[in-house]
Amino acid sequence: MQNRSIRKTAKTLLLAGSMLTASGLLHAAHAQAVDVAVPPAPMGWASWNSFGTDITETIIKDQANAIKEFNTRLPPNTPKYNQVNIDAGFWMIGQGRRSDGSQNIDATKWTGGSLKSSVNYIHSLGLKAGAYMDVGFNGCAGHAGSEGYYFPDIQRFADNGFDYIKVDFCGGRGQGLGPKEAYSKIALAVQSAVIQAQRDIYLSICNWGFYGPPGFSDSGKGPWTWAPGINGIASNMWRTSDDITFAVGSNARASAEDVLVNFRANYHPEAQHTGYYNDPDMMVIGMDGVDLNPADPVQSRAHMSLWAVSGAPLMMGNNMKTLLQQPQFSAILTNPAVIKIDQDSRGLPPIRVDTPAVGQEIYARRLAGKGQRAVVLLNTNLQPVKMSFTAAQLGLLPTGALSVKDVWANTPAERASGRYEATVPAFGTMMFLVSGTDTTSVPSAVRAGTSPAGYPTFTATLAPATSSRTAGVYEGETHLDIEYVNERTDTVVMAMTTNDGEATNVAFPPTGRGGRGTVSVVNLLKRTGPNVVSFQALDRNAGSRVSTVSVAPGPVPGLQPASFAAGATTTVTGAASLGDCSACPGGKKVSFVGTGWGNSGTVTFGGINAPQDGTYRINVAYLSAESRQATVEVNGGAAQTASFYRAKDWNTVQVTPVTVSLKKGANSLTFSNAAGFAPDITALSAPLPVASN
C-alpha cells in the first residue's frame, strides 16, 4: 500500500525508540513522537444525483472539464475536488456479460464499448477516475452484478486505470448476502488489483448502513463495526445510511430534512480514524428543495458545515456545468477554511458535546495541532436561537482564554474566557475555529505479547473514566493518542479491542527507521473499573509496535442517556413491550408506546433522583424512522408534549432533551401518546440542573 506523509511536530526527531523491559512492558522513550497525517477523506464528484443512469462518455468528459474549471476557484494550497466517479448506468441493461466474462458496456455511449477513453481523459486533466459495481448477481438497475466476478471485474477496472471503486449492495440485499462476508471478498480483490497495478485503488462501501441478516457474523451490526480497514486495507469509507435523496437525474430534488437524517445517521465516532471514514452520502448543496431561500442558502451552508465537521467525504452530486453559473452555491463548496477543516490531518470524527434544547445540537471536532477545535452549532428550529459552548466541553482548560473565529464570515478571531455565545439562524448553523489550551494527557505503558496464534499483541490498562455529568456505565466517547513505531514501507493494520468489546482496525502508517509516530482514535471507556485496550497485528511479521496509549484532550460527550436504561426496573403497561436492541445503551428498548392498532401502552422510568426541587434537563434516547411525539408525565402529574425527529431506520439511536420539574429525591417519568405511537424508548440520562437566568 502507499506510504503516508508524516508531519513533524518537533524540529529534531530523536531516533530513540521504545524500550522493551524484562516484564514485557514497552515504556515511551524521551524521543518526540510525530503526529502522523492520515489519508483524508476523498473529495470529488459523482454522476448519480444529477444524471442517474443516463450517463455517457460525453457527459462524463463535460463534467470533468467543469470540475477542472471549478477547482480554479480554490485558493492555492487548498485541497481540490479531484475525483470523477462514473456511477451506475454505463452497462447495457438486460444484456448480461460478454463471452469473455466482462461487463457489457454500451458502445453507442462509450468509445469501443469501454470506459478506458473516459479514464484516460479524466487523468489527462489531472483528476482521478472512479468506477461502480454491485456485490450481487444483479445490480440496482437490472444490470449484471459482480457476484462470482469480484476479482476479474476489479482487475479490469484496475487495468483501465481506475483509482476508486464504489461497491453497491442492491443485488446483495436481494439475495440475502451477508455484507461483511461479501465486502471482505471485495477488499481482497481490491488488494490483489493494487499489487498488480502497483498503485492505490480506493474502496467505497455502499450498503447504506444495512445491518447484517441473521446467520452471518455481522447479524444486527452496521458497517461501522466491521468496515474500517476490512481485511487489512489501508484506507476506505462506508455509507452509514440510505441515499440522501431518491429523486435523481432530471427530477433531482432533496430537502434539508434529508440532509439532517443522513448527518445524524453518520454519528459513529468510534469507527472513524486513521484514514477510515463514515460516509453520509453525496452532497446535495444547491439542489432544488434544500434551501428555504436559494438567494440566501442558509441550509446549503449548514449542509457543508455538517459534512466538514464530520470529516466526511466531500462528493458533489451537482451538474457541474450548472454549478459554475451559481455563485452562491459554488462559494459554499469552495470555502477554503471549511474544506481544510474537513481534510484535517488527524482524520477524527466530531463529538456531540451537548443537546441543550429541542432543535439544538452542538458538535466539536479535535483538529491537528495543540488546542485546536472545530465547532458547529446546529439549530433546526424555525426561528433564530442563542446557543453557547464552553472550553470544558471542548476538552480545553476552563480557565484558559479562547480564540474564536467565525469560519463563514471570515472575520478576525474574537477572544473569550471559558464560554462563547452566538445567535444561530433558523434551520441553520454557525461554524467556528477555536484555539485554547489542551487539558492534560494521561499516558499508560503497553505490555507486549503474542496471541495463541502467534500474532504480536500490545495491551494497555487505562484508568477508569470520570465525569460529573454522567452516572451510567459508560463515560462515552474518549480520545486516545497511540504512539507507535512502524519501520516498514507500507501501512500496518492492527485490530483494537476495548474491554473485550467490538474490535476495530487501526492503521499505522510508516514512521521511517528509528522514527516514532502518533495516531488518534475515539473510543468508549467505562466509568467504573479499569479499561483494557489491546491491539493485535493482522500480520505475524508486522514489524511494528505500540509503545504508549494516552487518554488525550478532546471534546467531551454531552449528557449520556445510559443512566436509566430500559430493563427489569422499567414498568410497561398495555401493549408496550420490552425487547432486545443491540444498538441501544442497555441492550433493550420499549416499543408500542402510545395508541395505535387499537391498543395503548406506556413506559415508566423510576428512581430518577434529584438533589433538590428544581428544573432539570433529561436526555431521552429513542429509535424512530418517523417524526413522532410523546406525552411526558413527572410523578403522575401534569403532562407535556415532546417531539422526536425521524431517523433513517429503526436501528439508529437518537437523543432529544426534555425539560422537567423534579422534586428532591426519587422521581418517575412516564411516556405515552393518546394521538398515536410514540418512538421506541431505550434510555434516559441522569438529570442535569437547568441554570436560571
C-alpha positions in Angstrom: 0.0 0.0 0.0 1.0 3.6 -0.2 3.5 5.5 2.0 1.9 8.2 4.1 3.2 11.7 4.7 4.4 12.5 8.2 4.1 15.9 9.7 6.9 16.6 12.2 5.9 18.4 15.3 9.5 18.9 16.5 12.5 20.5 14.8 14.6 17.4 15.5 13.3 13.9 15.5 15.3 11.9 18.1 15.9 8.3 16.9 15.4 6.6 20.3 12.5 4.2 20.1 10.7 2.3 22.8 12.5 0.0 25.2 11.2 -3.5 26.0 11.8 -4.4 29.6 12.1 -7.8 31.1 8.5 -7.6 32.3 7.3 -7.1 28.7 6.3 -3.5 29.2 7.0 -1.0 26.5 7.8 2.3 28.0 7.9 5.5 26.0 11.3 6.9 25.5 12.1 10.6 25.7 12.0 10.9 21.9 9.5 13.3 20.5 6.9 11.4 18.5 5.5 12.9 15.4 1.8 13.4 14.6 1.1 11.3 11.5 -1.0 12.9 8.8 -3.5 10.1 7.9 -5.1 9.9 4.5 -8.0 12.4 4.2 -11.5 11.6 3.0 -11.9 11.8 -0.8 -13.1 14.9 -2.5 -14.7 15.0 -5.9 -17.9 14.4 -7.9 -20.2 11.5 -8.7 -22.7 11.2 -11.6 -25.7 9.7 -9.7 -27.6 12.6 -8.2 -27.7 14.7 -11.3 -27.8 12.1 -14.1 -29.0 8.8 -12.6 -28.3 6.0 -15.1 -28.5 8.4 -18.1 -24.7 8.8 -18.4 -22.5 8.8 -21.5 -18.8 9.3 -22.2 -19.7 12.8 -23.4 -21.4 13.7 -20.2 -18.5 12.4 -18.1 -15.9 14.4 -20.1 -18.0 17.6 -20.0 -18.4 17.2 -16.2 -14.6 16.5 -15.8 -13.9 19.7 -17.7 -16.2 21.6 -15.4 -14.6 20.2 -12.3 -11.2 21.3 -13.5 -12.5 24.8 -14.0 -14.3 24.7 -10.7 -11.0 23.8 -8.9 -9.5 27.1 -10.3 -11.8 28.9 -7.8 -10.0 27.3 -4.9 -7.0 29.2 -3.5 -3.5 27.7 -3.7 -2.7 25.1 -1.1 -6.4 24.2 -0.7 -7.3 20.6 -1.3 -9.1 20.1 -4.6 -12.1 18.1 -5.8 -10.0 15.6 -7.8 -12.3 12.5 -8.0 -14.6 11.9 -11.0 -16.9 8.9 -10.3 -18.8 7.1 -13.1 -21.7 5.7 -11.1 -24.4 3.3 -12.2 -25.5 3.4 -15.9 -22.6 2.5 -18.1 -23.7 -1.0 -18.9 -26.4 -2.4 -21.3 -29.4 -3.4 -19.2 -30.6 -7.0 -19.7 -27.6 -7.9 -21.9 -25.7 -9.9 -19.3 -21.9 -10.3 -19.9 -19.8 -10.7 -22.9 -18.3 -14.1 -23.9 -15.0 -13.2 -22.1 -17.0 -12.6 -18.9 -16.6 -8.8 -19.0 -19.4 -6.3 -18.4 -21.5 -5.4 -21.5 -20.8 -1.7 -21.9 -22.9 0.3 -24.4 -20.7 1.0 -27.4 -23.1 3.7 -28.6 -22.4 5.7 -25.5 -18.8 4.7 -24.7 -15.9 4.6 -27.2 -15.3 1.0 -28.2 -17.7 -0.3 -25.5 -15.1 0.5 -22.9 -14.6 3.1 -20.1 -10.8 3.4 -20.9 -11.2 6.5 -23.1 -13.1 8.3 -20.3 -10.5 7.3 -17.7 -7.6 8.5 -19.9 -9.4 11.8 -20.4 -10.0 12.3 -16.7 -6.4 11.5 -16.0 -5.3 14.0 -18.7 -7.0 16.7 -16.6 -5.0 15.8 -13.5 -8.1 14.2 -11.9 -8.8 10.6 -10.7 -11.4 8.2 -12.0 -14.0 6.2 -10.1 -15.9 3.1 -11.1 -19.0 1.4 -9.9 -20.2 -2.2 -9.3 -22.6 -4.3 -7.2 -21.8 -7.3 -4.9 -24.9 -9.2 -6.0 -25.6 -11.3 -9.1 -27.8 -8.4 -10.4 -27.3 -4.7 -9.7 -29.7 -1.8 -8.7 -30.9 -1.0 -12.2 -31.2 -4.5 -13.7 -27.6 -4.7 -15.0 -25.2 -7.6 -14.4 -23.8 -7.6 -10.9 -20.4 -8.8 -9.9 -21.1 -11.9 -7.7 -18.7 -14.6 -8.9 -16.7 -12.0 -10.8 -15.2 -9.9 -8.0 -11.6 -10.5 -8.9 -11.8 -10.2 -12.7 -14.2 -7.2 -12.6 -11.9 -5.3 -10.2 -8.8 -6.3 -12.1 -10.4 -4.9 -15.3 -11.2 -1.6 -13.6 -7.5 -1.5 -12.4 -6.3 -2.3 -16.0 -8.4 0.6 -17.3 -6.7 2.9 -14.8 -9.5 3.5 -12.2 -8.4 4.9 -8.9 -11.5 4.3 -6.9 -14.3 1.8 -6.8 -17.8 2.2 -5.3 -19.4 -1.1 -4.5 -23.2 -1.1 -4.1 -25.4 -3.7 -2.3 -28.7 -3.8 -4.2 -28.2 -7.3 -5.5 -26.6 -8.4 -2.3 -29.5 -7.4 -0.2 -32.0 -9.0 -2.6 -30.1 -12.3 -2.4 -29.7 -12.1 1.4 -25.9 -11.9 1.3 -24.0 -11.0 4.5 -22.5 -7.6 3.9 -19.3 -8.2 5.9 -18.6 -11.5 4.1 -19.3 -10.0 0.7 -17.2 -6.9 1.2 -14.3 -8.9 2.7 -14.1 -10.7 -0.6 -14.3 -7.3 -2.4 -11.4 -6.0 -0.2 -9.2 -8.9 -1.1 -9.9 -8.4 -4.8 -9.0 -4.7 -4.5 -5.8 -5.6 -2.7 -4.9 -8.1 -5.4 -5.5 -5.5 -8.1 -3.4 -2.9 -6.2 -0.5 -5.4 -6.2 -0.9 -6.0 -9.9 -1.3 -2.3 -10.8 1.4 -1.1 -8.4 -0.8 1.9 -7.4 -3.6 2.6 -4.9 -7.3 1.9 -5.6 -9.7 3.4 -3.0 -12.6 1.3 -1.8 -16.0 2.9 -1.2 -18.5 0.5 0.5 -22.2 1.3 -0.2 -24.6 -0.9 1.7 -26.5 2.1 3.1 -25.7 1.2 6.8 -27.6 -2.0 6.3 -27.4 -4.4 9.2 -26.3 -8.0 8.5 -29.1 -10.6 8.3 -29.5 -13.5 10.8 -27.0 -16.3 10.4 -24.0 -14.1 9.5 -21.1 -12.8 11.6 -22.4 -9.2 11.2 -26.0 -10.0 12.1 -27.6 -7.0 13.7 -24.4 -4.9 13.0 -23.9 -1.9 10.7 -20.8 -1.5 8.5 -19.1 0.9 11.0 -18.5 -2.2 13.2 -16.6 -4.1 10.5 -15.7 -1.9 7.6 -12.7 0.1 8.9 -9.6 -1.5 7.4 -11.6 -4.5 6.3 -9.1 -7.4 5.6 -6.2 -5.0 6.4 -7.0 -2.4 3.7 -5.1 0.8 4.4 -7.9 3.3 3.9 -11.6 3.2 2.9 -15.0 4.5 3.6 -18.5 3.1 4.1 -22.0 4.5 3.8 -24.0 4.8 7.0 -27.5 5.5 5.7 -29.8 5.3 2.7 -29.3 7.6 -0.3 -29.7 11.2 0.7 -32.3 11.5 -2.0 -34.1 9.1 -4.3 -35.2 11.9 -6.7 -32.2 11.9 -9.1 -31.5 12.7 -12.7 -33.8 15.1 -14.5 -36.1 15.2 -11.4 -33.2 15.8 -8.9 -34.6 17.2 -5.6 -33.7 16.9 -1.9 -34.6 18.6 1.4 -32.8 20.0 4.4 -34.5 17.2 6.5 -32.9 14.6 4.2 -29.5 16.2 5.0 -30.1 16.1 8.7 -31.3 12.5 8.7 -28.1 11.4 6.9 -25.9 13.5 9.1 -27.3 12.1 12.3 -27.2 8.5 10.9 -23.5 9.1 10.3 -22.7 9.6 14.0 -20.5 6.6 14.8 -17.4 8.3 16.2 -15.7 5.1 17.4 -15.4 3.9 13.8 -13.7 6.8 12.1 -10.0 7.2 12.5 -6.5 6.7 10.9 -7.8 7.0 7.3 -11.2 5.2 7.7 -14.3 7.3 7.2 -18.0 7.2 7.8 -19.8 8.3 4.6 -23.2 10.2 4.9 -23.5 10.1 1.1 -23.1 12.6 -1.7 -23.8 16.3 -1.1 -26.9 18.0 -2.4 -25.8 21.6 -1.9 -27.8 23.9 -4.2 -30.3 21.1 -5.3 -33.9 22.1 -5.6 -35.7 21.9 -2.3 -32.7 22.1 0.0 -32.8 25.9 0.8 -35.8 27.8 2.1 -34.5 30.8 0.2 -32.0 29.9 -2.5 -30.8 33.5 -2.7 -29.5 33.2 0.8 -28.6 29.5 1.1 -28.5 29.1 4.8 -29.4 25.4 4.6 -26.7 24.6 2.0 -24.1 26.3 4.2 -25.4 24.2 7.1 -25.0 21.1 4.9 -21.4 21.9 4.1 -20.7 22.7 7.8 -22.1 19.4 9.0 -20.2 17.3 6.4 -16.9 19.3 7.1 -17.1 19.0 10.9 -17.7 15.2 10.3 -14.5 14.9 8.2 -16.8 13.3 5.7 -16.0 12.6 2.0 -16.9 15.7 0.0 -18.5 14.2 -3.1 -20.5 16.7 -5.1 -23.7 15.5 -6.8 -24.4 18.7 -8.8 -24.4 19.2 -12.5 -21.0 20.9 -12.5 -21.7 22.9 -15.7 -24.7 24.4 -13.9 -22.9 24.9 -10.7 -20.3 27.1 -12.4 -23.2 29.5 -13.1 -24.4 29.5 -9.5 -22.0 31.7 -7.4 -24.0 31.5 -4.2 -23.6 27.7 -4.2 -20.1 27.4 -5.7 -18.9 29.8 -3.0 -20.1 27.4 -0.3 -18.3 24.4 -1.9 -15.0 26.3 -2.4 -14.7 27.9 1.0 -11.0 27.1 1.8 -11.3 27.2 5.6 -14.3 24.8 5.6 -12.5 22.4 3.3 -9.4 22.4 5.4 -11.5 21.5 8.4 -12.9 18.6 6.6 -9.5 17.5 5.3 -7.8 17.8 8.7 -4.8 15.5 9.0 -6.0 13.8 12.3 -9.0 12.4 10.4 -11.1 12.3 13.6 -14.9 12.4 13.8 -16.9 15.1 15.7 -18.4 14.6 19.2 -21.9 15.7 20.1 -21.0 17.7 23.2 -24.5 18.9 24.0 -28.2 18.9 23.1 -29.2 21.9 25.2 -32.8 22.2 24.0 -35.2 20.8 21.4 -33.8 21.5 18.0 -30.4 22.5 19.2 -27.2 20.4 18.9 -23.5 21.2 19.4 -20.7 19.2 17.7 -17.0 19.7 18.2 -14.0 18.0 16.5 -10.4 17.7 17.6 -8.1 19.0 14.9 -4.4 18.7 14.3 -2.2 20.8 16.4 -2.4 21.7 20.1 -5.6 23.1 21.4 -7.4 23.3 18.0 -11.1 22.5 17.6 -13.9 23.0 15.1 -17.3 23.7 16.5 -20.7 23.6 14.8 -23.9 25.0 16.4 -27.0 23.4 14.8 -30.4 25.0 15.1 -33.3 23.1 13.5 -36.0 25.4 14.8 -37.8 27.8 12.5 -36.5 30.8 14.4 -33.0 32.0 15.4 -31.8 31.0 18.8 -28.9 31.8 21.1 -26.5 28.9 21.7 -23.2 28.7 23.6 -20.3 26.3 24.2 -17.7 26.2 26.9 -13.9 25.5 26.9 -14.6 22.5 29.1 -16.9 20.9 26.6 -14.1 21.1 24.0 -11.5 19.5 26.3 -9.8 22.8 26.8 -8.8 24.4 30.1 -11.9 26.1 31.5 -9.8 28.9 32.9 -7.8 29.5 29.7 -8.5 32.1 27.1 -10.3 31.1 23.9 -9.7 32.4 20.4 -12.9 32.0 18.4 -13.1 32.6 14.6 -16.4 32.6 12.6 -15.4 30.4 9.7 -18.1 31.5 7.2 -17.9 35.2 8.0 -14.1 35.1 7.9 -13.9 37.9 10.4 -11.0 38.4 12.8 -11.0 36.0 15.7 -12.6 37.1 19.0 -11.3 36.5 22.5 -13.4 34.7 25.0 -13.0 33.5 28.6 -14.3 30.0 29.1 -17.5 30.4 27.2 -18.8 31.7 23.9 -22.3 32.6 22.7 -23.7 33.1 19.2 -27.1 33.6 17.5 -27.7 30.7 15.1 -30.0 31.3 12.2 -33.3 29.5 11.7 -32.7 25.9 10.4 -29.0 26.7 10.1 -25.6 26.5 11.7 -22.7 28.6 12.9 -19.2 27.2 12.4 -16.1 28.2 14.4 -12.4 27.5 14.6 -11.5 27.6 18.3 -8.0 27.7 19.8 -7.3 27.2 23.5 -5.1 25.2 25.9 -5.5 21.5 25.9 -6.2 19.6 29.2 -3.5 17.1 30.3 -2.9 13.8 28.5 -2.7 10.7 30.7 -0.3 8.1 29.3 -0.3 4.4 30.1 2.5 1.9 29.4 2.0 -1.0 27.0 2.6 -4.7 27.6 3.9 -6.6 24.5 2.9 -10.2 24.0 1.9 -12.8 21.4 -1.5 -14.3 20.7 -2.1 -18.1 20.8 -2.0 -18.0 17.0 1.4 -16.2 17.0 0.3 -12.6 16.2 2.0 -9.7 18.1 -0.2 -8.1 20.7 0.1 -4.9 22.7 -2.1 -4.2 25.8 -2.6 -1.1 27.9 -4.6 -0.7 31.1 -6.2 2.8 31.4 -7.6 4.4 34.5 -11.4 4.5 34.8 -13.1 7.3 33.0 -14.6 10.0 35.3 -17.2 12.6 34.7 -19.5 14.7 36.9 -22.1 14.8 34.1 -22.9 11.1 33.8 -23.8 8.3 36.2 -24.2 5.5 33.7 -22.0 2.6 32.9 -20.2 4.4 30.1 -18.5 7.7 30.2 -18.9 7.9 26.4 -16.5 8.8 23.6 -12.9 9.4 24.8 -10.0 10.5 22.7 -6.9 8.3 22.7 -3.4 9.0 21.3 -1.5 5.9 20.3 2.3 6.2 20.0 3.9 3.5 17.8 6.8 2.5 15.6 6.4 1.2 12.0 9.7 0.8 10.2 8.1 -0.9 7.2 7.4 1.0 4.0 3.7 0.2 4.0 0.8 0.8 6.4 0.4 -1.8 9.2 -3.1 -2.6 10.3 -3.9 -3.9 13.8 -7.3 -4.9 15.4 -8.0 -2.7 18.5 -10.3 -4.0 21.2 -11.5 -2.2 24.3 -12.8 -4.2 27.3 -13.4 -7.3 25.1 -15.9 -5.3 23.0 -16.2 -5.0 19.3 -12.8 -4.8 17.5 -12.0 -2.0 15.0 -9.0 -2.0 12.7 -6.5 0.9 13.2 -4.0 1.9 10.5 -0.4 2.6 11.4 1.4 4.4 8.5 5.2 4.2 8.2 7.3 6.2 10.6 10.7 5.6 9.0 13.6 3.8 10.5 14.1 4.9 14.1 11.1 7.2 14.0 8.0 7.3 16.2 4.5 8.3 15.3 1.2 9.1 16.9 -2.3 8.4 15.6 -5.6 9.2 17.3 -8.9 7.4 17.8 -12.1 7.9 19.6 -13.1 5.1 22.0 -15.7 4.1 24.6 -14.3 3.9 28.1 -16.1 2.5 31.1 -16.7 4.8 34.1 -16.1 2.1 36.7 -13.2 -0.3 36.9 -10.0 -0.3 34.6 -10.2 0.0 30.9 -8.1 -2.5 28.9 -7.2 -1.5 25.4 -5.4 -4.2 23.3 -4.0 -4.3 19.8 -3.3 -7.4 17.7 -1.4 -7.3 14.4 -3.0 -8.9 11.4 0.4 -10.0 10.2 2.7 -12.3 12.2 5.6 -10.3 10.7 4.1 -6.9 11.3 7.4 -5.2 12.0 5.7 -2.5 14.2 4.8 -2.0 17.8 2.6 0.2 20.0 4.5 1.9 22.8 2.1 4.2 24.7 -1.7 4.7 24.8 -2.8 8.1 26.3 -6.2 9.4 27.2 -5.9 12.6 25.2 -7.7 16.0 25.4 -10.7 16.3 23.1 -14.3 17.3 23.0 -16.3 15.8 25.9 -19.6 13.9 25.1 -22.7 15.5 26.5 -25.2 14.2 28.9 -25.4 10.4 28.1 -28.7 8.6 28.1 -27.3 5.5 29.8 -28.1 6.1 33.4 -31.6 4.7 33.3 -31.8 2.0 30.6 -34.9 0.1 29.7 -34.9 -3.2 31.5 -36.1 -5.1 34.5 -36.7 -2.0 36.6 -38.8 -0.3 33.8 -42.6 -0.5 34.1 -44.6 -1.1 31.0 -48.4 -1.2 30.7 -50.9 -2.2 28.0 -49.4 -3.1 24.6 -46.0 -1.6 25.4 -43.3 -4.3 25.3 -39.7 -4.6 26.3 -37.4 -6.1 23.7 -33.8 -6.6 22.7 -31.8 -3.9 20.9 -28.2 -4.4 20.0 -27.7 -0.7 19.2 -29.3 0.6 22.5 -27.3 1.8 25.6 -28.6 -1.0 27.8 -29.3 -3.6 25.1 -33.1 -3.1 25.5 -35.9 -0.8 24.2 -39.6 -0.4 24.9 -41.8 -0.5 21.7 -45.5 0.2 21.1 -45.7 3.1 23.5 -48.8 5.2 22.8 -52.0 4.4 21.0 -52.2 2.6 17.7 -53.7 -0.5 16.1 -56.5 -0.4 18.7 -54.1 -0.7 21.6 -52.3 1.6 24.0 -49.2 1.4 26.1 -47.0 3.3 28.5 -43.5 3.0 29.9 -42.3 4.5 33.2 -38.7 5.0 34.3 -38.4 5.3 38.1 -35.7 6.1 40.6 -34.6 9.4 39.0 -33.0 11.2 41.9 -32.8 15.0 42.1 -30.6 16.6 44.8 -33.3 19.3 45.4 -36.5 20.7 44.0 -35.9 22.4 40.6 -35.9 22.4 36.9 -33.8 19.7 35.2 -32.9 18.5 31.7 -33.0 14.8 30.9 -31.8 13.4 27.5 -34.0 10.7 26.1 -32.5 8.0 23.8 -35.0 6.7 21.3 -35.5 5.0 17.9 -37.9 6.1 15.2 -37.9 6.1 11.5 -40.8 8.6 11.6 -41.2 12.0 13.2 -43.3 11.3 16.3 -44.4 12.8 19.6 -44.8 11.6 23.2 -46.6 12.8 26.3 -44.2 13.0 29.3 -45.5 13.0 32.9 -43.5 13.5 36.0 -44.6 11.6 39.1 -48.1 11.2 37.5 -48.7 14.9 37.4 -49.1 17.5 34.6 -48.1 16.3 31.2 -46.1 18.0 28.4 -45.5 17.0 24.8 -42.1 16.2 23.5 -41.1 16.0 19.8 -38.8 13.3 18.3 -37.1 13.7 14.9 -37.1 10.8 12.5 -34.0 8.7 11.7 -33.1 6.7 8.6 -34.4 3.4 10.1 -35.5 1.8 13.4 -31.9 0.8 14.4 -30.5 4.3 14.8 -30.4 5.6 18.3 -31.1 9.4 18.6 -31.2 11.8 21.5 -33.7 14.6 22.4 -33.9 16.6 25.6 -36.9 17.2 27.8 -37.0 19.8 30.5 -39.0 18.8 33.6 -39.6 19.9 37.2 -38.4 17.3 39.7 -38.8 17.1 43.5 -36.0 16.4 45.8 -35.4 12.6 46.0 -36.8 9.9 43.7 -38.9 10.8 40.7 -40.5 8.9 37.8 -41.1 9.8 34.1 -43.9 8.2 32.2 -44.1 8.2 28.4 -47.4 7.8 26.4 -49.2 9.2 23.4 -53.0 9.4 23.1 -52.8 10.5 19.5 -50.7 7.7 18.0 -47.5 5.8 18.6 -44.6 7.4 20.4 -41.0 6.4 19.4 -39.3 3.4 20.9 -37.7 4.5 24.2 -34.4 3.0 25.2 -32.8 5.1 28.0 -32.7 8.3 30.0 -29.7 10.3 31.2 -29.2 11.5 34.8 -31.0 14.8 35.4 -28.9 17.9 34.8 -29.9 21.1 36.7 -31.0 23.9 34.4 -29.4 27.2 35.4 -31.9 30.0 36.0 -31.3 33.3 34.1 
